[in-house]
Structure formats: structure tokens, C-alpha cells
């Protein structure tokens, strides 16, 4: 019984892990008009600059919005988009730091109220689908940046290895130079040792010569006999 329970829990956990994450969430957040319904996305490992730059391009391409920033809030008014129907609307957004990255909050003011699933489910679904594509754009850009960062680390490691290889080669050359110098010095020592032996013989011979001269001096009187 206990084994079946554990197996069931594992299957539930596996199923939960394989379910697609809800990347666009509807919630309420504070903005310039107070607390309003918005669409929120969280981007792990992303930077604020990255998200804001991509968001400005996305908003321009999909909503024709030229976002301007005021008081930490990006906005554009009198917009028209097929996703939002024939009437003009306003777009507001903010970014905020999260524990692992950045979050983007998006508000769409239809004039009569802010877009949400309760009041306009079909339009909210369409906007969520579009924002989901933006989420994927940011994730791809995040991975691109991670690849660049890791490639830089790789280049640093390769450069460090190249420097070590060069140092090793220089040291090996120095060792060979030292070996050649040692060999030459050893040959010189042998040569000098032989010359010293000859020198000692010459010294002994010279001492004998001196002694002979001294003896001759002592026997100088005998030279007249």
C-alpha cells in the first residue's frame, strides 16, 4: 500500500513537471492609475535593459506603440491593433527586479476599463498569446546572452591555457639552455682538471729546478776545483 502511494505521488510530480508553465499571468498591480488588472511575465536570468529594449521593439511592431517612460512607467496612448478591436486603447508597462531576474507588468486600457479575462475573455486570450511569444523572445535573448557569457569564459580559459603553454615552452627552452650551459661548464671543469694535473706536475718540476739552483748555490765553491 505504501509503495503504491509513493508511486502515485511520483506520477503526480512527474505530470506537474511536464505541464507547460503559465508564462503570462493575470493579476492586479499598482500603476499610475492605482491598482489595475494587468498581464505579468517573469524572466529568469534576464536584465532590465534587455527586457525593456525587447519590449519597446515588440510594442512598436505589434501595437504601433512608441513607448515613453515617465516615473518608471512606459506608456503609449491612442493605439490601434487588430488584437484589441477597432477602438483605440492605451498601453502601460513597468519592469521590476525579481529574485532571479526581471518581471514585466502590462496594462491595456480600453477606455471603459483595463483588459482582463473576466470582462473580455477572448481578447485577453489573444493578448496573452501575443505576450507569450514575447516571453519566448526574451527567453531566447537570455540564452543568447548566456551563450555569449559562457563563450567569453571559454575564451578566457583558452587564453589562460595558451599563456600557460607559452610559459611551459619558455621554461622548457630555459631548461635546455641551462642544460647546454651545464654541459659546457662540465666540459670546462674536466678540461681545467686536466690542466690542473699538468700544472701540478709543472709546479713539482719547477720546485725541483729551484732546489737544484739552491744546491748549486751552496756548492758554488766546488765549482773551482
Beta strands, then each sheet from edge to edge (+ up, - down):
strand 1: 25-31
strand 2: 34-44
strand 3: 68-70
strand 4: 73-79
strand 5: 89-97
strand 6: 101-109
sheet 1: 1+ 2- 6+ 5- 4+ 3-
end
